[in-house]
């Protein structure tokens, strides 16, 4: 792993990147391009069995 100097990190930019990724995940689920299991595998650092993980979209904001 490469160390990134902290002065090179922009917290606002990182927040925006994470928010964009979350919106893309929600859209992929809603459109049927990905299943919950596929999304979980894609985004997992430590893979969990699909029956042990559930994605809750109740608090997701509308994309429109």
C-alpha contacts under 8 A as a table, 3 or more apart, distances in Angstrom:
res1	aa1	res2	aa2	distance
4	X	8	X	6.98
4	X	9	X	7.73
5	X	8	X	5.55
5	X	9	X	7.27
6	X	9	X	5.31
7	X	10	X	7.84
9	X	14	X	7.79
10	X	13	X	5.29
10	X	14	X	6.20
11	X	14	X	5.03
11	X	15	X	6.05
12	X	15	X	5.07
12	X	16	X	6.21
13	X	16	X	5.06
13	X	17	X	6.19
14	X	17	X	5.02
14	X	18	X	6.19
15	X	18	X	5.16
15	X	19	X	6.10
16	X	19	X	5.06
16	X	20	X	6.10
17	X	20	X	5.13
17	X	21	X	6.24
18	X	21	X	5.05
18	X	22	X	6.19
19	X	22	X	5.05
19	X	23	X	6.23
20	X	23	X	5.15
20	X	24	X	6.21
21	X	24	X	5.05
21	X	25	X	6.18
22	X	25	X	5.04
22	X	26	X	6.27
23	X	26	X	5.14
23	X	27	X	6.16
23	X	63	X	7.14
24	X	27	X	5.09
24	X	28	X	6.05
25	X	28	X	5.09
25	X	29	X	6.31
25	X	39	X	7.17
26	X	29	X	5.22
26	X	30	X	6.12
26	X	57	X	7.52
26	X	60	X	7.46
27	X	30	X	5.03
27	X	31	X	5.87
27	X	63	X	7.97
28	X	31	X	5.33
28	X	32	X	6.07
28	X	33	X	5.07
28	X	34	X	5.49
29	X	32	X	5.20
29	X	33	X	6.34
29	X	34	X	5.40
29	X	35	X	6.08
29	X	36	X	6.81
29	X	39	X	7.91
30	X	33	X	7.86
31	X	34	X	7.81
32	X	35	X	6.61
34	X	37	X	7.99
34	X	38	X	5.85
34	X	39	X	6.25
35	X	38	X	5.13
35	X	39	X	6.23
36	X	39	X	5.17
36	X	40	X	6.02
36	X	54	X	7.27
36	X	55	X	6.52
37	X	40	X	5.08
37	X	41	X	6.18
37	X	50	X	5.45
38	X	41	X	5.17
38	X	42	X	6.14
39	X	42	X	5.03
39	X	43	X	6.12
40	X	43	X	5.29
40	X	44	X	5.76
40	X	47	X	7.74
40	X	50	X	7.55
40	X	53	X	7.72
40	X	55	X	7.95
41	X	44	X	5.32
41	X	47	X	6.17
41	X	48	X	7.84
44	X	47	X	5.29
44	X	48	X	7.69
48	X	52	X	6.48
48	X	53	X	6.67
49	X	52	X	5.46
49	X	53	X	6.85
50	X	53	X	5.35
50	X	54	X	7.43
51	X	54	X	7.47
56	X	59	X	7.31
57	X	60	X	5.08
